[in-house]
Amino acid sequence: MNINGVHIEDTFAEAFGMRGTRLLITGENLKWAYHGATALTGFATSVIACGAEAGIERKLDPSETPDGRPGASVLMFATSSKELASQVERRVGQTILTCPTASCFGGLTEGDPIALGKNLRYFGDGWQASKVVNGRRFWRVPVMDGEFVCEETTRMVRAVGGGNFLILTRNSQDALAAAEAAIEAMRKVPNVIMPFPGGVVRSGSKVGSRYKTLPASTNDAFCPTLRGVVKSDLPDEAGCCLEIVIDGLTADDITIAMRVGMQAVCERGRENGVIALSAGNYGGKLGQFHFKLREIMAEGGAQ
């Protein structure tokens, strides 16, 4: 398959099951809602070492939030229910409880409940109070700028993490431009996040390492400086490779995001240094979700 001079490799992205939730962060204005959401999603790029993968899904209009204030929708993912519950509570307690004017609410209507403000309320030292509105319990915790309002629980669903595609280009400038175009398009897709810095990762990994203490190590097959000393998967003219990783509430959400992102890359075309699109997989041994690049692009009407 060739689109606008870009070769679509006959491969697949390998993803795995995760647990996911959505949180709604509001503030006195959008600036402070985003301060809270940005802090909440910090150090949350990969479950390899971060415990959770998280990102800002989109901006929220006051008409979309429980308290009628501007906000941000955040998606958070972890490899187990226990870890997700722990990460949600710790991150909200350290970033939203501490953020001036910020409040926090659950953003899913289905799934298993996990604690949000249920335990954080004890920070109120006995002065906390609750109120039930339309079957949802909210806690009001006294803080120095007034009150921290937090819903008692959020909901957790089965989700998918690790959808991805690789952008192979002539040089790093071409790769960054293509990746930025992809991320701009993908951020319009609901129910997904791209958790790495700016949505892009340069340190793609493979499972395992020659060092026994490491669960993952550099994806040497796509490192241009190792061409000639390892079995390289880079075309001769490729001097750079960047990866975009996608987490989503469903496999369909990831499929749509991958298609939109790859289309944006292909629109730049070979004339802008884009040589090929590939994907990271481990022979189908790591995850049960396989996103085949050519099938995804064919279903989107690509030629």
GITA-V289805 format. One record per backbone hydrogen bond with DSSP energy under -0.5 kcal/mol. NH is the residue of the N-H (numbers start at 1). CO is the residue of the C=O. E is the energy in kcal/mol with one decimal. If there is no record, write none. Layout:
# GITA-V289805
nh-><NH,NH>
co-><CO,CO>
e-><E,E>
This chain:
# GITA-V289805
nh-><3,4,6,7,7,8,9,9,11,13,14,15,15,16,18,19,20,21,22,23,24,25,25,26,26,27,33,34,35,36,37,38,39,40,41,42,44,49,50,53,54,55,57,57,58,60,64,65,68,71,72,73,74,75,76,77,78,84,85,86,87,88,89,90,91,92,93,94,95,96,96,97,99,102,103,104,105,107,112,114,116,117,118,121,122,123,124,125,127,129,131,133,133,136,138,139,140,141,141,142,143,146,148,149,150,151,152,154,156,157,159,160,161,163,165,166,167,168,168,169,169,170,175,176,177,178,179,180,181,182,183,184,185,186,187,188,189,192,193,195,199,200,201,204,206,208,212,214,217,219,220,222,223,224,226,227,228,229,230,232,233,238,239,240,242,243,244,246,247,248,249,254,255,256,257,258,259,260,261,262,263,264,265,266,267,268,268,269,270,272,273,274,275,275,276,277,278,281,285,289,290,291,291,292,293,293,296,297,298,299,300,301,302>
co-><6,2,3,5,275,1,7,277,9,291,280,13,289,161,159,78,157,76,155,74,105,23,72,24,103,70,29,30,31,32,33,34,35,36,37,39,41,46,46,77,44,75,55,73,73,71,61,62,65,60,25,58,23,55,21,53,19,80,81,82,83,84,85,86,87,88,89,90,91,91,92,92,96,99,26,149,24,22,156,154,152,151,152,117,119,120,121,122,124,140,138,131,136,133,131,150,129,139,148,140,146,143,141,147,139,104,137,114,112,20,18,248,16,246,244,278,242,166,276,167,240,273,171,172,173,174,175,176,177,178,179,180,181,182,183,185,186,189,247,193,196,197,243,202,217,215,210,211,206,204,218,219,220,222,223,224,230,226,226,230,221,235,169,169,167,201,165,163,193,160,191,250,251,252,253,254,255,256,257,258,259,260,261,262,263,264,265,265,4,269,270,269,168,273,168,7,166,279,282,15,288,13,289,290,11,291,292,293,294,295,296,298,297>
e-><-2.6,-0.5,-2.1,-0.6,-2.2,-2.8,-0.8,-2.4,-1.9,-2.7,-1.9,-0.6,-3.2,-2.7,-2.4,-3.0,-2.8,-2.1,-0.5,-2.7,-3.1,-0.6,-2.8,-0.5,-1.8,-1.8,-1.9,-2.4,-1.6,-1.8,-2.4,-2.7,-1.9,-2.5,-1.8,-1.3,-0.5,-1.3,-2.7,-2.6,-2.3,-1.9,-0.5,-3.1,-1.1,-3.2,-2.7,-1.1,-1.2,-1.9,-2.5,-2.7,-3.0,-2.3,-2.3,-2.9,-2.1,-2.3,-2.5,-2.1,-2.7,-2.7,-2.0,-2.4,-2.5,-2.6,-2.1,-1.9,-1.8,-0.5,-1.5,-2.4,-0.6,-1.8,-1.9,-2.0,-2.2,-2.6,-2.2,-2.6,-2.8,-1.6,-1.6,-1.7,-1.6,-1.9,-2.3,-1.9,-2.1,-1.9,-2.1,-0.5,-2.9,-1.9,-2.7,-3.1,-3.4,-0.6,-2.7,-0.5,-2.1,-1.7,-3.1,-0.6,-2.3,-2.2,-3.1,-2.2,-2.6,-2.6,-3.1,-2.6,-2.9,-1.8,-1.5,-2.9,-3.3,-0.6,-2.6,-0.6,-2.2,-1.6,-1.9,-2.6,-2.1,-2.1,-2.7,-2.6,-1.7,-2.1,-2.6,-2.3,-1.6,-2.6,-2.1,-1.3,-2.0,-0.6,-2.2,-0.5,-3.4,-1.8,-3.0,-0.8,-3.0,-3.1,-0.6,-2.0,-1.9,-2.4,-2.0,-2.3,-1.5,-0.7,-1.6,-1.1,-0.8,-2.2,-1.3,-1.1,-3.2,-1.6,-2.0,-1.5,-1.9,-2.6,-2.4,-3.8,-2.4,-2.7,-1.9,-1.5,-2.4,-2.4,-2.2,-2.9,-2.3,-2.5,-2.6,-2.9,-2.4,-1.9,-1.9,-2.6,-2.0,-0.8,-0.8,-1.2,-1.9,-1.4,-2.0,-1.6,-2.7,-0.6,-1.6,-2.5,-2.1,-0.6,-1.0,-2.1,-0.6,-2.9,-0.5,-0.8,-1.8,-0.5,-2.4,-2.3,-2.4,-2.5,-0.9,-1.6,-2.5>
